[in-house]
């Protein structure tokens, strides 16, 4: 597909995209010789001809081996010293107990082995069976690592548990259908984590590495009919480090929490192979117009016939159910036929098809998410010379779901040739400013819960997240994740899990890289939600040949030329801003000092809400604050089992005395939301003028506890989720300013007022308002801007606000409110900002200034001092505002409902918060943590099961007490 590109060359300018492609085209770097040979098979173009009579559809003959298995652990093999040792000198190597006792042989009594259900990880199976205490509860994990973790000389979080140190053996007995006798049989694993050996009927079929697919093994000669077959898998002990491995890294303990997954975490099947099979269909949209779409379709035909054969391939394109438009009729199909000639082996073909009146796939907020199904069936041509083809020939077809949509990347304004990627995403011809978030897989024990994925991705969609960066510390997500993203219109940048500079071979196994990347790209490349590939996370300038990332990029561009590949992030123009938080620098100054076309990571962590805390800790633990180094339950749920994260957050969360967990929870979630909004606003102010988007860090959590996710491990949104959602509204008015604290009497308050419409059509006749309140919530400045027109996708600077500030007592704090209304008066967005809301004494300011970057680490007496300083704050400006009154009611009709909340007082209500709304399952709240003008009423929609009680809900503001509600059921 050399004629498919995601970018257009520009005369006299070369960007990183071209430089990469030129290097890939010259290189023959590979890790697997068979894959390299297959990549060089010529692709033959065949004409798309009118259809003839239907070819009979054939189905894959597959038997699932998922379900009931047996599992047992063994002492691992000892490779000796030096490894592997023959024993001539040093310590001799020894086999594991399982190998010595030949657990893989037929007839072994496994009745005492644990009953488990595959797919599973070892840890999940043990927890489910009551054989392992829940690693996420209280001190269970930190206790295990302290008492039994190895090596002892390693930091606590980087040791391995007893489970992780052992071999784990899985066994399954199965019978094959008699009608498969004489057929070629393939045993397929979709996910062994991370490495192990497979035995069938007592014979080894080799060792496998890599958790994202494989191995696929020919078991034809070993299969038994009329009696049981025995399948045994020996899982190796967990690797000591993630470096150089395609494996999610947070479970190794560097981030927060510890659990290195291991097991058979995806399905296992046996397949009876046909004589001819169509494999690996790939659909790329070459161009679109209102009347038609040009599609390029590539597929492989794999023949085991000794004779040459002419076959007809029938293609059917059909719009999926539930898509609006003419093409959604069940009889609305577009057909084509290819005639191809094949011999033994694999053959690659491509055909171009013109699809009339296409329904396009659009990201959420821009249109429908139309999905098509391509079905390919085949049959032998009726030709005389094919009489030599003897017997029944089974031909298996293929199908895939795809979307009609184009991706083009354009250089941003002022992009630097040779240094920058093209960072402007153009989808279906429409330039888009990307509002996105980083994604981390949701369970360290790799439970692939469809309900969990649905919950989290629905929260993403409702939170106006247009794109997820499937972060390179996590997983290559699977088909279900992508299917949901396709349906919800959420774009995905998928990074492979390689972090912080994988070393060159042999320390990085290029064979594993080659096989895993090839399988992943082929499996996922038809999903329209997938818009970019990446080599991993924070892989800076490499000290060697950069073999691992180069090979990932070469394969991605070979197998999927319709999408961009980025070596890593940050790279080629993007940045990660960890001068904020890790460096301890002020949020506004550090962000404005790091301008970037694209922000790949930014934010600060926060603590989960009390209702989630008591799911991983005894409730009495919340009564003692601050945590200290002997607060073992809390330490087990903090970054690297230390106190530094909490103290790092406090400098941004000092909205008042932090002397209780409830105060820390509220203030840390506030600070997290404020940090995300500020950087999002800065980036959006540059939309259409050189800035193209952001991914805040991050949406989801892998472990329960203190972390960067705005949605916690249990699927409960923090207050920061709603602040991020407000910042990502498609149509928005907002402020950009140089500082939030430190405004002085007589100083000119300065802020730039912007508005934006990230839609297909822009916005006309809009009304924007700005109000600045003093500390008594009296209006100091009010401005209104009528009949504002906004060009789609480009930020507009409405005004520069300048105001001479009065006396000190009037500006502690300052409150600013910005609203955007449609021409008909409908509220599109409102943003409430606070300034001088953190009142810090000189001693604390001096302490913070001394502890930045490498000195922003806390333990022992230094941690005690920090906690004393933040607990000793005497002012809480946002909690000292004049009070107002709230009235509210609930209306319910089935799953749907609405809160009506009215500010009945004479002052604005600052930070109106609905507390105790159900935070899990299929319950969704449309908004939270907002402001209300005097007399304003807001309707907040929600969804909740009718049986869920809402009697405990409290609505309050930071300057309004909670009041009982009136409840109406319909």
N, C-alpha and C positions, 0 to 999 in steps of 0.2 A: 504493500500500500504506500509506495513511495510518493504518490501524488496526493496523499492526505496530510494536511498540515493544520496546526492550530495557530499559526502565525504567518504573516505576510512579510517577506523580506523588504527592507527599506533601503533604497540606494544610498550608499556611503555610510550606513550605520549597521553595526553588528552587535547584537546583544548576547547575553549568556546563553539564550536558547539556541542560537545558531552555533556558538562555539562548542557547546555540549554535543549537538548533533554531529558536527563535523568530526569531533574526537571519537564519538561512538562509531561513526561510519568507517573510520580507518582502523579501528581496533578489532582484534579477534579474541579478546579476553573472555574466557569462559571458565566454568567450574565443572561442567558435565559435558563430556564429548558427544553423547547421544543427543542432548538438547541442542548443542551447537550445530550438529549435522542436520537436525530437523529444521532449524532456523534457516538453513541454506537451501532447503528444497524450493525449487522455483515455483512461483505462484502463477498458474495458468488462467488467463482471462477467458471466460466463456460467455456467450451471448444469452441474455434473458429472452426466452422465446415465449410465445403464447402458450397457455396451458392446454393440455389435452385431457384425456380421461383421468379421473382421480387414481392415484397410486394407493394401494392399500397401506395404511399406516401400521408400522411395527413398533413395538414397545420393548424397552430394555427389560431383560429377564434378570431380575435382581432379588436376592433374598437378604433380608436384614439379619445381622447377628447382634444387633443391639438388644438390650434387655438383661436377662439374668446371667450373671457371671459369678465366678468365685475369685477371691483375692487373698493373698497371704504375703507377709514380709519376710525378708531374709537378711542376714548379715551380708554386706556387700563384699565383692571381691577386693583383695588387697593387691595392688599392683607391685608392691615391694619397693625397695629403695636401693639404687636408683630405678625409677619405673621406666618400662616394665623390666623386672629383674629376673634373671635366670637362676639366681641363688649362688652363682660362682663366687660372688662376694656381695656384701651388703645383706639386706633383708629379702628373702625369696618371696615371690608373688604367690598368692593362694587364690583359689576359686571361691566363689560365694557358696553358702550352704545349699542354696537352691540348685546350683550347677553341680555341686558334688553329689547331691542326692538325686540328681536328674529329674527334677520336678516337671520337666518338659515331656517326659516319655509317656506313651499311652499306658493306661491302667493304673496310674498313680492315684492313690486314695486321696481325694480332695474334699471329702465330706466335712472335715473340720475347718476348712478354709471359710473365710467370711463370705456371706452372700451379699453381693453388690449389684447395682444396676448401672450398666454402661449405656450411654456416656456418663463418665464421672471423673473427678479427680480423686486421688487417694484420700486427700483430706476431707472432701465432701462425703465420701463413702464412710469414712470412720466416724465423722460427726453424726451422720444420719443413723449409724448403727449404735450410737452411744458409746463408742470405743475411744473417742477423742473429745476432750472438753472443747466447747466452741472457742476457736482461736480468737474470735472477736469480742469475747466477753471479759470484761474487767482485766485481771492481771494474768490470764491464762497464758498468753503468748510470752510476755516478759518473764514469767516464772519459768517457762520451758527453756527459754534461751539462757537464762542465768544458770539454771541447774544442769542442763544437758546440752546446751548449744556448743558446737565445735566449729572451728578451732578456738580454744579459750583465749588465745592471744589476740583474736580479732575483736573489734568493737561489738558490743552486744547485738546490735541490730543487723550485723553482717555475718553472724554465725548461722549455722544450719541446725534445725531442730532434729530430734530423733527420727521423726517421720522422713525428713528430707535427706537424712544420712543413709537410709536403708534402701535395698532393692525391694521392688514390689512386683509380685507375680499375679497375673490375671489369667484365668482359664475359662474356656467355654467349650461345651460339647454340642455338636449340631449334626443334623442329617441332611443330606442333599437329595433333591428330587430325582427319582429314577429316570425321568425323561431327560435329565442333563447328562446322562452317561454318554461318554464319547465326545462331549463338548469341551472346548477350551474354557477354563474357569480362572477367574481373577479374584483374588482376595484384596479388598480395598479398605484402607484406613483413612478416615478424613482428618484425624488429629491424634497423634501420639505425643504426649508432653513429658520430657522433651526428647528423650532418646530411649531406645530399647531394642530387643531382639525378638523376632517372631518365629515361633515353632509351629509346624503343622504335622500332626501324627508322628511326633517324635523327631522330626528333622528340622534343623535350623534353616530359615530362609534369609538370614542375614540381619545385619544391624542397621537401624534407621536413626537419623537425626532430623529434627525439625518438626514443630508443632502445628504447622499450617497445611497439612496434607501429606499423604503418603504413610507407608509405602503402598504401591500396587504390585502384587505378587502373583505370579503364575503358579497355581496349585494343581494344575491338570494332572501331573504325574503322581501327586500325593493323595488326591481325593479318593475317598472310599464310598461305595454305594452299597446299600443294604445293611450298613452298620455305622455307628457313630464316628464322626471325625472329632479330633481333639485339637483345639487351637489354644496355644499358650503364648503369652506376651510377658517378657521380663522387662520391667521399667527400671532404668538405671537410677541411682541416687541423683538428687537434684544437683545441677551444676553449682559451683561455688560462686560464680559471677556471671553477669549478663553480657559482659563486654565481648563483642564479636559474635554474639548469638542473636538469632531472630527470635527473641523471647521478651515478653513484657518485663520491664525492669523494676517497677515499684515494690513488688513482692520481696525483692532481695533486701529491703529494709532501708534503703537510702532516703526514701521519700517520707512516708509515714506508714506505720504498720509493718508487718512482716509475715509473708507466707509465700513460699516458692511452690507454685502449683506443679503437679506431676500426675500422670495417669493417662487414660484413654478418654479424652474429653469431647470427641465428636464420634459420629456414627461409624460402624463397621459393617461391611456388606460383602457378599459373594455375588459375582456377576457371571452368567453364562454368555460367552462372547458370540456374536454373529460372525458370519463369514465376511460380511462387508458392513462397515459402520461409518456413519457421518459423525464427525466429532468437532468440537471447538468452534461452533458458529460465532461469527463476529460481525456486528452491524455498525457501520459508521455513517453518520449523516454528512454528505459532502456539501450540499447546498439546500436552501429552502426558499420558497416563494409562496405567495398566497394560493397558487394553483397546484404546486407540486413540490415534492422533496426528492432529491437524488440520493439514493442510498447505495453504499458499497457493501456487499455481503461477501464475506470470506468464510470458507469452511474447509475441513480436511476430510478426505475419504480414505479410510484405512481398510485395505483388502488383505485377507488371508488366502485368497484363491491363488492357485498356482498358474491359472490361465489368465490371459487378458480378458477384459470384459468391457462392454459398452453399457452404461447405465443412464437412466433418465432420473433426474432429481426434480421433484416438484416442490416449489416453495409457496407457502401461503402466509400472507401478512394480514393479521386481523386485529382490529382495535379491541382493547380489553373491555370487559364489562364495567359499567359505571362511569365511562367517559362520555361527556356530552358531545353532541355533534352528529352529522349525518353518518359518519363512519362507524357509529356505535351500534348500528343495526346488526343483529346476528348474521344476516346474510351479506353484510358489507365486507367482502374479502377481496384482497388483491392477490392474484396468482401469477406465477411465472414458472418456466421450465428450463432446466439446463440439460444438455446432453454432454457426457464426459466419457473418456476412455481411460481405463485404469489397468495397472498391472499389480503384482504383489507389492505390498508395502503402503506407505503413506503418500498421498497426493494432495496438493493444496490448490484450491480454485477460488476465483473471485468473479463476481458478476455485479453489474450495475443495474439497479431497478429504479424506475420512476414511479413514485407513489402519488397518485392524484389526491388533491384536496386533503392534505395531511392535517391531522390534529397534533399540535406541538406539545412537548413537555416543557413546562416552565417552572422556575423556582417559585416557592410560595410567595404570594403577593403580586405576582406578575401574570398569572394565568393558571389554566388547568394543568394537571399532571397526567397528560394522556400517555397511556402505555400500550404498546403493540406486542403481539406475540408472533414470532417467526417460527413456523413449523416446516421442517425439511423432511420429506420422505423420498424413497428411492426404489427403483425396480430395474431389472435387467431389460435391456432393449431386445426386441424380437429380431435378431439377425442370424443368418445362417451359420456364420463362423463361430457363433457362441454355442454350437451344439456340443462342443467339447466340455462345457461346464456341466459337470455331472451332479445329479442328486439335487436335493432341496438346498437352495441358497437363502440363508437368512440375512436380511438387510435391515439394520437398525437405523432409524432416523434420529433427528435431534430437534430440539426446540429451545428457544430462549425468549425472554421478555426484554424489550428495549424501549427507548423513547426517541422520538424524532426531535432532535435539538442539536444545535451547533455550539461549539466552544471556540472562541478566538481570543488570543491574548494580544493586547496592544501595549506599547510602551507608555508609561505614565508621562505626564508633562515633566520635563527636566530630567528624565531618566538618563543614566550615564551608559553609553555604549561600552561594551566589553566588561562592564562591572555589574550591571543590573539585569535581572530578568524583565520580561514584559509582565507588568503587574496589573494591568487593567483587564478585568474579566469582562468579556462580551458574550452574552448568551443569546442565541437567536438574533444576533445583530444588535442587541441592546446593551450598551455599557452599564455595568452595575457596580455600585459601591457595596462592598461586602461587609455585612454585620454578622459576625460569627463568634464562635467559642471553641475552645479546646475540649476534646472528648476523651475520657478515660473509661476503659471497660468497667462494668459495674460490679464485678464480684471476683475477689481473689481466688476463690475456689472454682471459678469458671462455670458456674451454673448458667446455662443459656436459657434463662427464663424469658419466654415470649412476653409475659405480662410486664416484666421489668423493662425490657426494651421498649415496649409500647408506651409505658408510663413516661420514661425518660425522653424519648423522642417526641412524644406529644407535648411535654413541657417545653422542649426546644422549639417546636413549631409555634406554640402559643406565646413563647418568649421572644418571637421575632428573630430567632436565630436562622439566618439564611444559609450559613455554611458551618459545618463542623470540621475542625482539624482533628482527624483521628490520630492523635498525638503519637510521636515516634517512641514514647516510652511504654506504649500500650500494646494493642493487638492489631493484627490485620483482621478487621471485622468480617463476619460471615454473611451469607446470603440473606438471612432474615433481617439483619440490621439494614442492609442495603435495600431490601424490598420495602421496608417501612419508610426509609428515606425517599425512595422513588415515589411512594404514594403520598407522602407529606410535603414533597417539594423542598427537601433539605439537601443542599449540595454538600459534598464531602471531599476534603483533601486527605487522602490516605497515605500516611507515612508508614514505611516499614520500620519495625522496632529495632533500630540500631541507634545507639546513643553515645555521644561524647567520643567519637573517633574510633570506630572499630579498627583493630590493628590489621596489617596486611597478613596474608597467608604465611605460615600455616596456622597462625593463631585465630584467624577467621577462616572457616572452612568454606571455600568458594563453591565447592560442590553442593553443599547445603543451601547456600545463598541462591545458586542458579536454579535448583529444583524448586525451592519454596517460592521464589519470586515468579517463576514461570507458571506454576500451578495457580498462584493467587491472581495474577493478571488475567489469565485465561478464564478463571472462574467469575471474575467481577467486572470485566471490561464492558459488558453490555448494559450495566446499570446506568441510567441517565443521571442519577444523583452524583455519581462519581465523576468529578471534574478535574482532578489533578492527583498525580502520584508524587511521593517524596521519599528520599533515601533514609530519613530518620531525624532525630531531634538533636539540635545543638552540636552538630559535628563540625567543629571549627576547621581551620586550615590543617590539613593532614601532614604529619611528619614524614610520610613515606609515599607510596604509590597510590594510596587511596583506592585499593583494589575493590574492596567490598562495595562502597557506594557507587563506584564507576560501573561495576557489573550490574547492580540494581538498575541504574539508569539506562544502561545499554539494553537490557532485556525489556524494560518498560517501553522504551521508544520503539523497539523492534515489534513488540507484540501489540502495542496500542498507540499508534502514531497520532490518533485524534486528540490525545490529551497531553498537557505539559507535564514535564518531570522537573522537580526541583531537588537539587542535591541534598539539601537539608533546610531547616529553618532554625535560626535566621541565616539568610544567605541571599546574595544578589539584590540587596536593597531593603530587605525587611529587618526588623530589630526585635529583640526581647529586652524589655526594660526591667532589670532586677536591681538597678540603682535604687529604685523604690523598694522598700521592704528589706531585701537582703542587704542593700547598701545603707539603708536608713536615711536616705536623702529625702527632702520634702517632695511630696507628690507632684505639685504643680511645677516647681523649678526643674526637677529631674526629668519630667515628661517633656516640657518645652525645650529642654536642652538636648533632646534626642529625637529630632524630627525624622520622620520616615514615611516612605510611600506606603508601607504596610506594617502594622504592628502584629507580630505573631504571638507574643505572650506579654501579659501585664496583669497586675492585680495583687491582692494580698489575701491571706487565708482568714478564716473566722471559725468560731465554734458553732456547732450545731445547736438547734433549739433544745430547750430543757426536755421536751417530750421525746426527742431522739437520744439525748444523753442517757436517759434512764433505760434505754434499750441496750446499752453496752456497759453501763456502770450501775452499781447500787445507788438508789436515789439519795441515800445519806451522804454520798461523796460530794454532792452539790452543795452541801452545807458548809464545807471547809474551803476557804480561799485565803491566800493564794495557794496554788499547788507548789510543793517543794520537791526536792529530789527523793524524798521518801514517800511521795504521793504516787504509789506504784500504779494504781488504776488509771490515773490521769496520764502518767508518763507513758503508759502502754499505748496511748492514743494521741501522742504528740510526735512531731517530727524527730526521727532518730532517737526516740525515747528521751528527749531532753526538754528543757524549759524555754529555750531560746525563741521558739516561734511565738509563744504567747507574749513575751516581752517585746519582740520586734513589732508585733501588731499594735501594742499599746500606744506607741508614739503617734500612730495615726488614729487611734480610737479613744483618745483622752477627752471625751465629751463631758466628763464628770469623774468623780471618785470611782476608781475601779477596785472595789473592796469585796465584791461578791461575784459568784459565777453568773447570776442573772444580769448584773451590770456588764460583765465582760461579754456575755453572749449578745446583748442588745447593742453594745457599742462596737464590738468587732464586726458584726453583720452590717452595721451602719457604715463603718469605715470601708469595708469591702465593697459595698454598693457605691459609695462615693468615689472610690478609686477607679472602678470600672467605668462609671459615668464620665469622669473627667477625661480620661484618655479617649473614650468613645467620642465625646464631644469635640475634642481637639482634632481627631481624625476626620469626623464628619464635616467639620468646618472647611476642610480642604478637599471635599468631594468635588470632582470636576476640575480641580486646580492642582493636581499633582499627588493627591492622596487617594488610595483606592480601597482601603478597608482595614479590618482588624479581626483578630480572634482573641477574645479575652480568656484568661486562664483562671478557671475553667468551668465547664457546666456541671460535670458529674464527679463523684467520689468513688474510689476503689475500696476504701476501708472506712469504718465508722470512726468519727473523731474530728479533730481540728484539722481543717485543710482548706484548699483553694476552691472547692466546688461550691457553686451557688445553689445546687440541689444536693442534699446529703445522701449518704449511703443508702438510706431507707426510702429515697424518692421524695423526701419532704423539701419543698422550696424554703430557703432562707429568705429573710427580708431583702437580702442583696439580689436575689433572683428578680424580684419585682423592680428594683432600681435598674438592673441591667435591662429588663424588658422595657421599661420606660425610655431608657436611652436608645433603644433599638427600634422604636416605633418607626414605621415607614415614613410618616409625615410628622415632622417634629420641629419645634423651635427651642433654642437652647443658648446657653452662655458659654463663652470661653474667657478665662481670666488668668491673671498671673499668680495669684495667691488666694488662699482661702482664709488664712489667719494673718494677724499682724497689721491690720488696717488701723491707722492712727487718726486722731482728730486733726482736721485741717488738710488731710491727704485727699487727693482726688480719687474716689472710687472709680475704677475703670474696668469695664467688661464689654466684650464684643457680642452682639446679639445676632444670631444666625437662624436661618430656617432652611429646611430641605424637604423635598418630596421624592422619595425613592419609589417611584411608580412608573408605569408606562406613559402616563399622560400629564404628569405635573399637577399643578394646582393653580386655580385662578380665583380671584376675588376673596382671598383669605384675609383674616383679621388676626393681628398679633398684638399682644399686650405685654408690658413689662411693669412690675410694681416693686418698689424697694421699701421695706419696712424698717423702722428702728427697733430698739430693744423693748419698747413699750407696744410694739405692733401698730404704731401709727404710720400712716403713709408719708414717706419722705419724698418719693418721686414716682410719678405714674405717667406712662406713655402708651399711646395706642397707634397702631399702624394699620390703616384700612386699605382694602382693595390691592393686596399684595399678590403678585403672580410669581410662581416658582417654576423654573424649568426642571423637567424631570432629570433626576440624578445629579444635579449640580447645586452645591450649597450657595446660598445668597446671604451676604452680610446686610442685615436690615439696618443696623445702627451701631455706633460706638457709644456706650453709656458712660458719661462723665458726671460725677457728682461730688461736690466738696463736703466732706464728712464733718458732722458737728461734734459735740463734746463726747468724751470717752464713755460716759454712762449711757449715751444714746446708741452706741454702736457695739454693745456687748450682749447679744450678737446683732448682726444684720441679717435680714431675711429677704431674699429676692424670689419673685414668682414670674414665670414666663408661660404664656398660653398661646395656643394656635387653634383658631376656629375656622371652619369652612364658611363659605359665603352665606349658607343658610343658618349659621349659628351653632352647628354641631361641633362639640369639642373634639379636636383631633389629638392634642397633646397638652400636658402641663408638666412643668418642671419647677421644683422648689429647691432653692439653694440656701445654704447658711454660711455665713462668714463670721470670723471671730468667735466660733462656737467651741473652741478648745482653749481654755484659759490655763496656761502653764506658768508656774513661778520660775524665777531666774535659776534656781538650783536645778530644776528638772530640765530646763532648756540647755544649761551648761552640760549636764549629764548626757543628754542626747547628742550634743555636738561632739563630745569626746568619744562616743561609741557609734561609729559608722564603719561600714565596709568590714574589714577584718576584725575590727574591735566591736562589731555588733554581734557579739556572742556572749552568752550569760550562763554562769553556773555558780554554785557555792554562794559566797558572801555577796558577790556582784548581783546575782539574781535576787537575793533578799533585799538589797538596797533598791533595786529597780522596782520591785513590788511595793516597797514602802513609799517610794516617791509617787507612784500612780495612785495608790490608795489614799495618799494624803492630799490629793487635789481638793480644794475647798469650793470651787465654783463649777456649776453645771449650767452654762448659759441657756441651752435649749430647754432645760427643765425648769428654768426660772421665768419663763415668759408669762405675760398676763393670760389668765385662763379664759376659755370660751366654753360653750356647751354643745353637745352633740345629741341629736335625736335619730333613732334608726329603727328600721323594721325589716322583717324577712317575709318574702313571698315565695311559695314553693308550688310547683306543679310537676309531679313526677320527678325526674332526675334534674330538671332545670329549676333555677330559682334566681332571685335577685335580692340584694341588700339595698335598701334606700337609706342613705346616710345624709343627714342635713346638719349643717353648722347653724345652730339657732342663736349663737351669740353675736357679739359685736366686734370680735377680733377674728383674724384668720386662725384656722385650726392647723397646727403644724404637726406633720407626721401622723396622719390618721391611720391606725393599725387595727385590722381585724385579727383578734387572737383566738386560738383554739379551733380554727377551721380544720377539718380533717385533712391531713397532710400526706396521704398515701393512697394507693389503689387508683380508682378511677374518679377521684375527687379533684376538681380544678376550680381555682379562684381567679377571676379575670384581672384583678388589680389589688394592690395593697400598698401601704406606706406612701400616702399621697397627702396633698394639702387641700384645704377647702377655704374659699373666701367666705366672709360673713354672709349668711343667708344662702349660700350655695348648697344645692342638693346634688349628690352623686349616686348614680345607680351602678352597682357592681354586680355583674352577673356571676353565677357559679353553676357547677354541676356536682351532684352528689347523689348517691343511692338514696331513694326515698326512705329507706329504713334507718339511715344514719341520723342520729340525733344531733341537732345543732343548738341544744339548750345551753351548752357551756360557752358559747361564743360571746366574747366581750369586744366592743368597739370603743376604743379610746384614742386620744391623741396625746402628744407629749405636753400639751397644755390644755387637756380636757379629760376629766374623769370618765370612766366607763359608766354606761347607763343601761338599764334593762331594755329589751327589745319587745316590740309587738310582732307576733308570728301569725302569718296568714297562710293557710294551706288551701290549695285549689285542686 
